[in-house]
Amino acid sequence: MIGSFRELIDWLDGRGELARVSRAVDPVHELTAVLRKTQQGPNVGLLFENVKGSRVPVASNILTHRASIAAALGLNVEDLLAQLAARELSPLTPRQPSSAPVQEVVVPGPDLERELPQVVHSERDAGAYVSAGIFLARDPKSGVYNASWNRAQLSGGERMRVRMMPPQHLGQYQAVAEAQGAALPAAVVIGAPPSLMLAAASKIPIEADELAVAGAWQGEPLRVVPAKTVPLLVPADAEIVIEGEVLPKVREVEGPFGEFMDAYVEAGPNHVFRAKAMTRRRDAIYHVILAGGTEDLALLSLMLQIEVWRAVTPVARVRDVGCPGQILGCVVAIEKVRDEDAAAALRAALDAHRWMKFVIVVDADVNVHDAEEVMWAIHTRFSPEHGVLRVNGTPGFPRADVAGLHVGKLGIDATYPVAMKAKFTRRRFPGIEKIDLADYLGEKFGRY
C-alpha cells in the first residue's frame, strides 16, 4: 500500500515511470501543453522541478494507470473492482498520529496567488485554477466527512471561486449551512493520499464517511490531524492543505474554464471560498490535474466502473468493466452462459448511473480498456438487427447547458451467440509473447 502522494511519486520514479523536467517551464499554458503532449504518449508521470514564478515544484499525471491505482492500494489489478466494492462495506475510522508532515509549515492568512503556482490550462480560461484540490467538509447534520474534486479559480489574495452545487454532496452541505446564515468550514487538500483521491471521485452514498472509506480502500486507517483554524480533520500526509470556509450568500463570476468534455464551461456565478491558513510540507509538491486528461479519467472512470460492476454482477458473470475514452458510457465484459445474459447486463449497466448514456457488452475475451478491441467486437460480433437496446426520454449528464443533448440511453450487444462459440474462438500466435522486436528490426523500430 502506498500511503501518500509523496510515496506514489517515489514509486513511479523507482519504476522508471516518472519524467523529471528540469528546464524552466511557464505555468501559463506551457506546463499543461507539455502535460497534454505527454498524455498522448508516453503517458508517464511528470515532475516539473523549475516552474517560473514559483518556489514549489508541480507534479501531474501521477495516478494515471489502472495498475498504478491497484498498486497504490495494495490490490490486484485483475479483480480490482470486486476488491474495492467489498472493502467499501467495511469503513475504517481514521487515526490521529502525533505528528503531521502537512503541518510542517503554517501560513496564516495566505495570499494564494503568491503561495501557489499560477497554472493556466486552456486558451480561454479565466485565469489560474486549483485543478487538483480535494474539498473536505462535514455534513452539518450528521457530521460525516465528504471529499470531492472541485475546480477553484484563484481570484486574488485569500479567495477562490468554487463550483459546488446540489446534487453534489458538498453542494448539499453548503446549502444547509447557507440556509442557517452560516459559513461552511472546508479544507482544500492538494497532493492527497491515493485512497483519498479515489474517495473524492466516488459516488458513494451521502451517509457514508469518505475518510473512513478511504481507509477501507487502502486497507488501513487514514492518518489525519486536526486542522489549525477550522473544525476539521485533514490528511496528515498530504502535500498542502488550505483551510477556510465557503461564504454564505456570496457569489462571484467564475470561468470560463476548459472542462473534462474537452469544451468550455462558460462564466457564471459560483461560490466563494476564503482561506484562513495554509499548511504544507517544507518541500511541498503541488499537484495539477488536466480536466479530461488521462489522470482525471482514470480516477473518475474507476469509481463509475465499481457502480456498474456492482449493478451487473447479480444478473451476469462480469469479467471486467472499462470506460475507454470518456466517462459517459462504459464497456462490460461478461462470461455469457445464456444468450439473454447480454440484455440483462445492458439493462443493469444503463441503470447503474445517470451518466451512463451508452453501454456496450462484450465477451470475456475482449479487453474493455482498449477502444480498438471494443470496436473489433462491434465489427465482428454485433448484430444491428438484434443487438440494440434503446431507452428513450431518460435524462443523462445533468449540466444545464448541455443536458438536452444527453437524453436517452443506448445499449449495444457485441457478444456472439452461445451456440456459435466455436466459430468465434480467437486465433493465437504461438511464441509471440517471447518476441523482442529489437532482435529483428533493430533498436530504431524495435521500441514500438
N, C-alpha and C positions, 0 to 999 in steps of 0.2 A: 504494500500500500504506500502511496505517495501522499504525504500529509500536508504539503504546502506547495504554493506556486513556485517558490524558490527551488524546492527539491525536484519539481517537474522539469524546470529549465535545466537543472544539472543532469537529470536523467536523459533528456533529449541530447544534451551535449555529449554525454558519455557514449551514446549510440551513434554519434555522427549525424544526428538529425536536427542540428541547430546551426544556423549560419550567423556568425558574428560580423556585423557591419561596422567597421572601424572608421570609415570616411565620414566626414560631416554630412548630415542629411537635414534638409529643410523640413520642418514639421508641417508646413503648408503645402499640401499636395504631393511633394516628392516622396515622403515616407510611405503614404498609402499607395502611391503609384508603384513603388518597389514591392510593397506587400502584395498588391493585386497581381503583378507580374510573377512573383514567386508562387502564388497560389495556382497559377496556370501551369506550373512545373518549374522546379522540383517539389514544390509544396512542403518545404521544411519549416521548422520554427525559425524565427528571426529575433535577434537581439541587436538593436541599434544602440551602439555604445557612445555615439557622439551626435546628439540631436541639437541643432542650432538653437541658441537661446534658452537651453535647459541644462540644469545640473543633474537631471535624472535620466537614466537610460530608458529605452522603450522596448518592450517585448511584445511580440504578436505571433499569431499562427501557432500557438503553443499546444492547444488541445484540439487538434485537427483531425486525427485519425481514430477510427474505432478501436484499433489496437492500443493506441495511447490511452484512451479513456479506460479500457479494461485494465491495463497495467496500473494506471493511477489508483484504481480501486482495489487492486489485488484480485481481479476476477479473470475468468477465461473468456476470450473473445467469442468462442464458438457458441456458448449458451449465455451470453451477456444479458439478453432481455429477460430470460427466465430468472436469472440470479438477482437482477435488480428488482423485478416485481416481487420476488419472495422477500428480499431484505427490507423493502419498503414497509412491510407489515410488522416489522419489529424495530421501531424507532429507539434510538439510544440517547438518553439525556446527556447534554453537553457537560464537560467537566472544566473546572477552572484551575489552571496551573498557577504557580507562584510568580511567574514572570511571563512577559509577552514581547516578542520581538517587534510587533507592530507598534508598540508604545515606547520604543527607544528614544524617539524624538517627538515632542509635543509642541505644536504651533498653535497658539490661541489666536482667534480672530483672523484666520488665514486669508491672504489675498491669493485666490486660486489661480489667477492669471500669472502670478509670479511663481507660485509653488509647483505648478503642473506644466508639462509640455503642452504647447498650444497646437494640437494636431487638428488640421483641417482636412477633411476626407475628400469630398466631391467638389466639382466645379462650382455649383450653385449653392453650396452650404452657407448658412448664415454666419458661420464663424467656427471657432474651436469647440469641440464636443468631448465630453467624457463618454466614450462608447463602450467601455468595459467596466462600468460601475454597477455593482450589485447593491440595490437598495434594501436595507434591513429595517423592518418596523414590526411593532407588536399590534395585534388586534386589540383595539380599545375595549372590546367587550370580554373576550376570552383570555387575552394575554399571550396567545401563541404567536410564534415568530413567522413572518413571511419574508422570503428572499426573492427578488425579481430583478431582471435586467431592464433598465430604463435609460433611454438616451437622455443626456443632460447637456444643455448648451451653456457654456461659460459666459456669463453676462456682466462681469465686472466685479471686482472685489470678492466678497464672500458669497455671492449669489449665483445660482444656477436655475435655468428654466427647464422644467422636467415634464415629460409626458407621463401622466398617470391618471387613469380614469376607470370607473367600473365598466365591464365586469371584472377587470383585473383586481386581484385581492388587495394590492396596495391602494388602488383607487377606492375600493370599498372602505378600507381603514380611514383614508383621508376624508371621505365623505362623512363618516360618523364623527370624526374629530371636528370637522368644519361646522357640522350642524350644531355642535356644542360651543362654537366660537373659539375652539382651541387649536393650537398648532399641533401637528403630528410629529413627535420625535422620530428621527430617522438617522441612519448612518449609511454612507456610501463606501462599499468595500471594493478596493482595486487590488488586483493580484491576490485573489481569494484561493483557498484550498480547492483542489479539483472537485471534491464531493459537493461543496457549496456552489460551485459553478453549475453543476448539474441540477442541484435543487432549485436554483434560481430560474432554470429553464423549464422546470417541470410544471405539470398541470395537476398536481396532487390536490386533494380536497382542501377547502379553506380551513377546516377544523384541524388539519394536520400541522404540526410544528416542523418547519423546514430545517431548522438547526438540528433537530433530533433525527429527521430523515437523512440529512447529510451524513450524520454519524453512522446510521444504519448502512448506508451505501458504501462507506469506506471501511466498515467492519469494526470501528471503534469510535468512542465518543469524540465529537468535535471539541477542540480546545478553544475556549472562549474566556474573555475577561470583561469586567465592567468598563464601559466607555467612560471617558473623563468628564464629559459635560452633558450627556443625555442618559436617561434611564434605560439603557440597552446593554445587552451583551454583544460583543463583537469578536470575530475570529482572531485568536492570539497570534496566529502565524501568517496573517495577511501582510501584504507589502505596504498598503496605505489605507487608512480609514478617515473619511471626512464625516465628522459629527455635526448634527444640526437639526433643523426642523423644517417641515413644509408649512408655509404660512397659510392661515385661513383667509378665505375671501380675497385672495390676491391672485391675479392672473397677468401674465405678460406675454407679448408676442414672441413665439419660438419658431425657428425654422426660416427657410426651407432646409430639409436635410435629406440626403440620399439614403433611402431605406433598403430593407432586405430584398424587396421585389425588384431591385435594380432601377428604381424610379424615385422621384422626389415626393416626400410629404411636404405640402406647401405650408407657408407660415400661418400660424393660428395661435389663439390664446392658450397658454398652458400654465401649470402650477409653478410656484417659486419656492426653491429650497434655499435656506440661509444657513451657511456654515458657522458653527461656534468654535470649532477647533479641528485641526488635522493632526493625526498621529501617524507615524511611519517608522519603518526600519531606518537605521543610519545610512544604509546603502540601498535604499528603496529602488525598486524597478516598477515602472509604470506600464500597465497593460492596455493595449489597444486592440479592439476587435473591429474588423471591417464588416458592416452590416451586409448580410447576404453572401459573405465570403465563406471559405471552407470551414473556418473555426466556428463561425456563427451557426452555420447549417449543421455542423456535426453535433453541437450541443442541443440545438432545438429539435433536430430530427430524432435523436435518440430518445428523447422524452415522449415524442409522439409515437415512436415505434413501440415503446412499452405499452402505451394505451391500446394500440391496435393488437399487439400480441395478446394482451390480457382479454380483449374482446373476442378474438377469433379462436383462441385455444379451446373453449368449450364446444365448438362446433366442427373443428377440423384439426388435423395434426400439423401444427405450424413448425416449419423448419427455421424460418428467419423472416424479418421484416426490414425493408430498406426504403429510403427516400432519395433516390439518385436525382441530383439536380436542384430540387427545391423541397418545400415542406407543405404544399397544398394538396399533395397526393402521396400515395405510397405503393409499394410492391410487396406482396405477401407470397412467400414460397410455402407450399404445403405438400405433404405426402398424401396424395389423393387415394383414398380407399374406394369411394363410391363416386360416380360422376356428379352427384348432387352436392358433394363437398365443396366444389368451387363456388357455386352460387351461394351456399351458406356462408362461406368465408367472405365473399364480396359484400353481402348484406351486413355482416357483423363489422367488417372493417369500415365501411362507409358510415355506419352509425357510431363508430368509436370516438370521433371527434368532429366538431363542427367544421374545421378547416379541411377535412378530407373530401375534396370535391371529385376526385377520381381515385380508383383503386384498380390495380392490375394483379390478378392472381396467376402465379406461375407454378411449375412443378419444382420439386425439391432439388433437381439438378441444375437449376438456374441461379446464378449469383445476383441476388436482388440489389446489390450495391453497385453493379456495373450496368450503366444505361445501355451499352451496346448488347450485352447479354439479354437484357429485358426486351429490347427491340427485336433481337433474333427470335425470342419466344413468340412475340406477337406475329412476326412474319411467318413462322413455321407452324404454330400450334393454335392460333386464334381463328375462330370461325365468325366472320361478320354476321352470318345469318342466325347463329345460335349463341354467340358468346358475349352479348351486350346486355347489361342491366342499366336501365335509366330510372332515375328518381327525380321527378320534376317538382319545382316550386320550393325546394328545401334551401334555406339560407346557408351561406358558407362563410368565407372570410368577412368579418364584420366592419372593417374600416369604412366609414361613411362615404368617402369619396370614390371608392371602387366597389362597394358592396353589391351594386346592381349587376356587376359582371360575374360575381361568384354566387350564382343561384342555380340550384340543381346539382345532381351528383351522377357520376358515370362509373360503371363497373365493367371491366374487360376480363373475360376468362381466356387466358393464354395457356391453358393446360390441355394436354392430349386426353382423349377418351381412355378410360381404364382398359377397355378391351383391346386397345391398339398399342399397349405399352411396348411390345416387342418391336413395333415399327419405328418407335421414337427413341430407342436406345442410342445414346450419343456415341459417336465414334471416338476412339482413343488413338494416341500416337505413342507406342511403347518407346521408352527411353528419353522422352522429351524433357523430363524433369532433371536429367543429368547433363543436358546440353548447355555449354557455356559458349555463346556466340563469338566471344573474343577468340576462341580457339580456331574458329572457322573463318571469321570475317575480319579479324584484326581488331585492335582497340578502337579505331575510328568509328566502326559500325557496331562493334560488339557490346557497347554500353547500352544500347537500346533494348 
